Amino acid sequence: MAFTPGAVSGSAGPGSRVSVSAGALLGRLERARADYGTDAARRKLVFLRALARAPLARARDVSRLHEVLCFLRAYPDDARVLAEVERMLGAFERRADVLRHRDALADSGIAGTEIRFRFFEPTARWIAGRWPGHIRLDWDQFENAGRLEVFLPLLALEAEIPGLDEFDFGPRAWIERMRGRRDSDAAFLIRRFAALRLDPAARERLYDELDPPVVLSPGPDTPARTRARYDRAGVTFQAGPLSRERPRLAEDVERPPLAIRAVNAREGARLIDLAREAMVTRSRDLDAFAWADPDDVRLVDCGGGLQFACMGVVPERRLLLDSVYGYLTLRNGVPIGYVLSSALFGSVEVAYNVFETYRGAEAGPVYGRVLAMLRRLFHADAFTVYPYQLGDDNDEALASGAWWFYQKLGFRPRDPGALRLMRSELRRMRRRPSHRSSIATLRRLAAHNVYWHLGAPRDDVMGLVQLARVGLHVTRSIALRFGADRERAARVCAREAARTLDAGPDATWSPGERLAWLRWAPLVTSLSGVERWPAAQKRAFAAVVRAKGGRRESEFCVRFDRHPLLRRAILRLAGDRAIEEARR
């Protein structure tokens, strides 16, 4: 049976043509999108080909069609379905209904539509560098435009100051005068902030407090979910039903990925751009992608078209202790979500996100692959999920029942009150299987971390170890010795650490490794008893510090966890006694 889009729906015998509204066709395609197997591909092709010619009346319907196409690009039945999807996506921005509803489709990530967002400074600078002619300030939404007047002298040359002091044209008019013909107002503002002779962190803070709203207008290569795909990925067709089985984590984490392949810096930069575009087109920003290091990008192949682009952070942006990595989840090269991890002590704190278009497909099995990857990268046997992921200050996670997703996988809270509440809810479910936890109950449950252990539960894991107390200890040590002269403290501690460990930066150390030494030196000198460690343990300690600034920060985690003396020393500082000592 063939369908002809029209205003009337009806039925007929085999081989006849039936007039069906475009909205009805779209509904049928949506219901069929996750069906795979006998005749599924043929039915989808019928709907797709009809909708390729059918104008949609509402912006919402245009967006719905776009999302189905993106889903089928990630999960295609066969080559015919994929070819039709690629053809429709390639022409999507030229559809008459997209052009008609362009304003209503802003921020949808659809090619040919605007993106309006208050980008953080690193992302704003990246966008201004890539698409300077496609950005402008949204003055109508610029609540802090009045504060811009204070910054104007900082953005100008000294010879311009007399005019700025005398003429009250207002911030917008001054930006128009200053920007010239080469730059848009947004590109001018972002570039001038980038040129400020300030510490990068201070510059970012100033820009983010100003919070300028930016409009990114569409262009042939501007970020768009319509075009988002890693073009070097292969294609695995979805011949059978999607797996919705709950993973057995104890088995899954021990089943390693098929391959972990390091990519060169050029390919790493392409994957980082893909990750950043995936965030921009969803009005999000993620530091791990904004500060990703092209020299520390790996592709993790889990088979079945599932890959993770694993991205470390540049040395300048790494945390002192735990190691943060970002991961773009790819299905047949299409970004379907992202993961954020923070690792130390053979444990990993995990944030798992599936983009809305792809939810309900394979969330459980993919999560099992996430933990298997993290176990391989960091030799981890314990995993933590923090409250925001569970629904704390996150209504979307509450509504989706995220807390019970993790509970059914085997994650458990350590907080006694949360454990009691969980058991109470489980008893209610046994008595009445239709029982569902209220939003109020989910909020109480989501207020506490949950944990999963491959072996016996232990306390020295991310989420339980209070790393902030280590910083408190260092503050006390530095304050007692140096007071306000932190610069002298950094120099003296670097020399003392080198003497204590009989090691330190030399000509073979990279700039990142040297920076790690300077940052760790105050902690090294504040640890008691290090001077009595065996020489081999001191050398190993120096190697741990060097690894923090090395090419792959994951190597730091492995070296740290293999150093029992250092591990115990840090755990002592993170213990309850650390606060008592810091208060003395």
N, C-alpha and C positions, 0 to 999 in steps of 0.2 A: 504493500500500500504506500502511495506517495501522499505527501501533505502539501497543500497549497495554502500559504498564509492568507487569511481573509477575515472578514468580520463574523462569519457564521461557522459554527462547528457542526459536524454531522458524522454519519457513519456510512459505510458502503462495503461492498464485497471485495474480495482479493483483486488487486490490480487496478482498482478504481482510484480516483483522486478525491480527497476529502478536504474541504475548506475548514481550517482551524485557525483561531486567532493566534497572533504571535505570542501573546501572554500565556495561552494554554500550552503552546509548543515549548516555551521556556520552562514552564512548570514540569512538563514531562521530561525534558532534558535534565533538569535538576534532580528529579527523583531517580533517573537512570544513571546519573554520573558515576556512582560508586558501585554499579552492578557490573560484574564481569563474568565471562563464561559464554555459554551457548546463546547465540543471536544478539548478545549485548552490543557488540561493536556495530553490527548492521543497524540496529535501532538508533544508536547514537548518531551514526552518519546521516540517517534520514532527518533527524531533528537538527543536526548541525547545518546541513545544506539548506534546509528550509529557513533557518534563522539567519543564515548569511545574507539572505535576500530580504528578510522581513524587518521593517522599521519598528522600533519599540517606542511606545508612547511616553514612558516615564523614565527619568534619569535612574531611578532605583532599578528598573528592569535592565537598562543598559549595563549597570554595574553587576547585576546578577549574572548576565550572560558572560561578561568578562571574567568573573570568578570561576564559572564552570570551565571556560576555556583554559584558564591557568591551571585548574585542577587536572584537566585531561592532558595538558602538556606534561605534568609531573607523573601522571598515572595513565598513559595511553594504552588502549586495548591492543592496537596493532599499528602497522605502518600507515594504513589508510586513515585511521582516526587521527594519528599524529600529523599527517600531511594536511588534513582538513583544518585541524586546530591551528597549525602554524600559518596556514594561508589566511585564516580568519583573524588571527592576532596581528599578522603583518599588515592587514588592511584596516585594523580596528579604528585607528584614529581618524580615518577618512570616512567612516560611516556617517550618514546624514544625522542619525540620532545622537551620535557623540558630539558632532558640531552644534546641534541644536541645544543640547543640554550641557554644554561645556562649563558654564559657570556653576551649575548645580553639582557637577562632577569634580569640582576642585578638591584636592587632597585625597582623591581616590587612588592615585598612583597609575591611572589609566593614561596611556600615551596620548598626547594632544591636550592635556589638561594641566592647570596650574597646581603647584604645591605651595602652600602658605604655612610657614612654620617659624618659630623663634629658635633658630639653630644655635647650639652652643658654639663658642668661638672657634674651636678646631674644625668643626664641620662647616661653619660659615666660611672660614678661610679656604678650605678645600673646594667648596662650591665656587667661590669667587675666582679661584685659580683655574678651574675647569670650564666654567660657563659664565664668565664675567658679563657678557652681553645679554644674559637671560635673567638677571636678578634686579629687583628694585625694592625699595623700602615701601612698606604698607603704612603710609603716614596716618591714615584714618584709625589704625589699630595701635599706633605707637604711643602708649601711655606715658613713656618716659622721655618723650621728645624734648620736653622743657629742660631736662637734665643735660641734654646734648650740648647746650650752650656752654656749660662749664668745660666740656672737653675740647671745644673747637680750637683754642690756642695750642693744645697739645698736638693737634692734627695739622697745624699750619707751620710755615717757616717764620722765623723771627721777624722778617721784614713785613709779614702780613699782620702782625699783632696790632699796630696802630689803627688799622681799619676795623679790626674786630673789637677793639676797645671803644671806638667812637660810634660806629653805625649799628643800630639795633634792628637789623633786618629780620631777625628770628632764625632759629636753627635750620629750618627747611630751606629758606632763601639763601642762607650762607652756604649750605651744602651744595646747592645748585650753582652758586658762583664759583665755589672752590673745585668742583669736580671736573670742569672742562668738558670737552666733547668725547674724550676717550672712554671715560668710565661712567657707569650708571651711579645713582646716588648710593645704592647698597654696596657696589663694588668699591667705590671711593672710601666709604666709611670702614669697611672691613679691611681694606688694604692699609689705610692709615693707622688703624689700630695695630695691625700686624707689624708696622714699622716702628711702633713706640719702643724706645730704649728702656724697657722694663724687664724684670724677671718674667719669663713666660707665664708662670702661675698668676702673677699679679695682673698681667695684661689680660689674661682670660677672665679673671675675676671682675675686672672693670667692665669688660665687654658684656659679660653675662648679666651683671647688675643693670646695665643699660637696657638689655633685653630687646634689641630691635627686631620687629617682625619683618621677615623677608618673604618676598614672592618670587618663586622660581618659575618662570614661564617656560612652556614646552618648546623643545627643539628636537632635531633628528637624533641626538644622542644624549639628551638630558635623562635623568633617572626616571624610569617608568617600569612598573611591574609587568606591563605588556611585553616588554623586550627582555625581561630578566632571565638569563640562562647562562650557565658556564658552558661555553661552546666547545670545550675539549672533553666534556663528559660523553660517555656512550649512552645508549638507550636500552633499557630492559622493559619489555612489554608486559603488561599485567594481564596474563591469560586467564587466571583463576580469581576467585574471590579474595578481597583484601583480608589480611590477617588482623583480627580484632582480639586475639587471645591475650590473656594476661601473661606477661613473661614470668618464668621462674628465675628470679634474679640469681639465686645461688648457682644455677647452671649457666645462665646467660653471661654473667660477668667473667666466667672462666673460659668462655668461647671467644678467642681474640678476633679482632678484625682480620679480613683477608690480607690486607696490606696497609702499611703506613709509608707514604712516599714523600720525601722532602722535595719541594719545588724550588726552582731558582728564583732570584729576587724579582725578575720581570713577571714571572707567572704569579708569584706571591702578591705583587702589587695589583694584578688584575683581579685576583680573588678578594683582596681587601676592598677594592673599589666596588665589586659586586655586593659585598657585605654592607658597605656604607650606603650604597644605593637602596638596598633592601630596607634599611632603617629609614632613610630619608622619605621613601615612598609610602611609609606607614606612620609618618610623623613621630618618629622615635630617634633616639640617639644613644649610642653605647660607647663608653670610653674605650673598651677593649678593641673595638673596631676603629675608632677614631685615632688611636695611638698604636695600631697594629704595626708590627715590624715585618717588612717584606722578606727579610733574611730569616725569619722564623715562622714560615708557613709550611704546613704539611697537609697532604690529602689522605684522609683515612677512608679506605674502601671497605664497606661492610657487605658488599654484594647486593644483588637485587636492585641495582640502581641507586642504592643509598650510600652517600658519601658525606663526610664532614670536612670542611676546610678549617683546620686548626691553626689559630693565629696567636702568637705570643706578642707581648707588648715591648716597645722599644725600651732600652735600658733606662733612659731618663725618666720614664713613667712607671717603672716597676715599684711595687711595694717593698718595704724593707724585709719582711718575713715571708708571708704566703705568696704564692705565684698565681697570677690571674691570667687565664686564657679565654679567648672567645672562639666560638665555632659557628660557622654557617652551615646549617643542615641543607643538603642538596638531594633532591630526588630526580634522577635523570637530568641533573644539571640545574634544575629549577630550585631556587631558594624556598624552602617550606617552613623554616623556623630557625632558631638559633639557641645556643647553649652558652652559659657563662660558668666558669669553674674557678675556684680558689682552693689551692692545694698546699698541704704541709702535714707532717706527722703521719704519712701514709694514709691520709684521709682527704676527702674532697667535698667542699661545699658546692652544690650544683643548683643552677637555675636553668630550667628546661622550658622552652617556649615554642609552641607550634603556631604559625600564622593562621589567622581565622579561616582562611580559605581551605586549609588542609586538615582542620580539626575533625575528629571522628573517623579518620582513615586508619592510621596505624600507630596511634600515640603510644600504646603500651609496648609493642615490639620495638619501636624506634628508641624508646627510653631504655630498654634492655641493652641495646647496642651502644647507647651513650655511656652507660656505666662500664660496659666492657672496654670501650675506648679509654676511659679515664683510668681504669685499672691498669691497662697496658702502658699508658703514658706516664703515670705517677706511682705505679706499684701500690696502688691504694686498695685497702680492704674495708674501708668505712666511708659512708657517704651521708651528707647532711643536707636537708632542705630547710631553708630559713623561712620565717613567717610570711614575708610578702608573697612568696610563691604559693603559699597555702591559703591566702585570702586576707592576711592582715593588711588593712588599708588598701585592699585590692578587690573591689566589688566583682570584677570579672572572674577572678579565681574563686570567690565565694559562690557565685552563681553556677559555675561549672562543676562544683563539688570537688575541687582540686584536692582538698584534705583527704577525702576518702579514696581518691585515685592512688595516692601514696600509701595510705594505710593498707589497702588491698594488695599492694606490692610487697608489704612487709615492713614499711617504715613505722617507727613508734616514737612517741614523745618520751622524754626523760622526766618532764615535770610531773610530780605526783598528782596534782589537780587535773591536769590534762589527761593523764592515764585513767583516773577515776571516771572522768566524763566520757572518755572513749568507751570504757567497759559498760557504763550505763547505757549509752546509745546502742551498743551491740546487743545488750539484753533486750532492749525495746524492739530491735529488728528481729530477734529470734521469736519474740512473742507475737509480733505483728510485722510480717515481711514487707508490707507496703510502707512502713515507717521511713520517713526521710528527716534528717537533721534540719532543724530550723536555721535560718540565717544567723540568729543570735547565738545558737549553739556552735555553729561553724566559726563564728568570730572568736569565741572563747577557745576553741581547739586550735585555731590558726595563730594564736598569740605566742606559740612556742615552737622551737625547732623540732623536727622529727629526724630520726637516725635509722640507718640500716647498716648492719655489720655482716661481713662475709663469715667471720669467725666469731669468737666470743666477744661480747660487747666490752668496750674499753672507754676510759675517760679522756685519754689524750688524743682527741680528734677535733677537727674544725667545728666550731660552734660551741664546744665545751671549754676548750683552752682559751683563756682570756689574753689574747696577744696584746691588747691595749696596755696591760699592766707592765709589759716589757718596756714600752715607751715611757711609762711613768717612772720606772726604775732609772732609765737613762737620764731623764730630766732631773731627777734628784742628784745623780752623780755629777752631771755637768754644772748644775746650779751651785753646788757646794764648792766646786773647784774653780769655775770660771765666771760665774755671774752672767753679766750681759755680754761678755766678749765671746760670743759663739764662734766667730771666725778664728780666734786663737785656739779655741777648744778643738775645732776641726783639724787644725794643723798639728797641734800637740798630740791629739789622739791618734792621728794617722802615723806619726813617728813612733809613739808608744806601742801601738798595735804591731808595727813591723818588728820592733825589738822583742815583744812578748812572743810572737809566733815565729820569729826568725825567718820571716818571709815578707813579701810585699811587692808592689808594682815594680816592674822593670821594663826594658825595651820591648819585651814580647807581649806585654799586656795591651789590650785594646782600650780605647777611650771608655767604653762601657764598663769594662772590668776595673779600670782605675776609679771610675765614679762609684762603683759598688764598694770598693775599698774605703773611700772617703766616707760613705754613708754608714758603713758597718763599724768603722773604727771606734766611735764613741761607745757602741755596745760591747765591742771586744774588750776595751779597757775597763768597762764597768763590771765585767764578769769576774767574780772572785775565784782564785785558784787556778786560772788558766796557765799561769807561769809554771805550775807544777805538773802539768800534763806531759805525757811522754812526747818526745820529739816527733814521732810519726803522727800522733794525734794533732799536734800543733800544725804540721804541714797539711794534714787533711782539713783542718779548720780553715786555713788560708785558701785551700782549693774550693771549699764551700763558698767562701766570700767571692772569690773570683768567678765562680759559676753563676752567681747572681747577676753579674753583668755580661755573661757570655752570650753566645749566639742563641742558645736554647735555654730558656729559664727553667724548663722542666728538668734539666740536668741538675740544677740547684736543689730541687726537691729530693731527687734521688740521692745526691751526695749528703745533704743534710740528714735525711732519714737513716743513712748508713753510719752516722757519726754519733755513737751512743752518749759520749761525754757532752757534746754540744747540745744534743737533744734534751738531756736531763737538765743541763744548766738553764736552757730557755724555759723549760717546764717549771723549774723552781721560781724563776722570775714571774711567770704567769700565774703562780699559785696565790692563794689567799694571803700569804704572808707578805707578798709584794706591796700590797696597799698599806699594810701596817708600817713597813719599813719606809715607804715613800712619804708617810706623814710625819716621820720623826724630824 
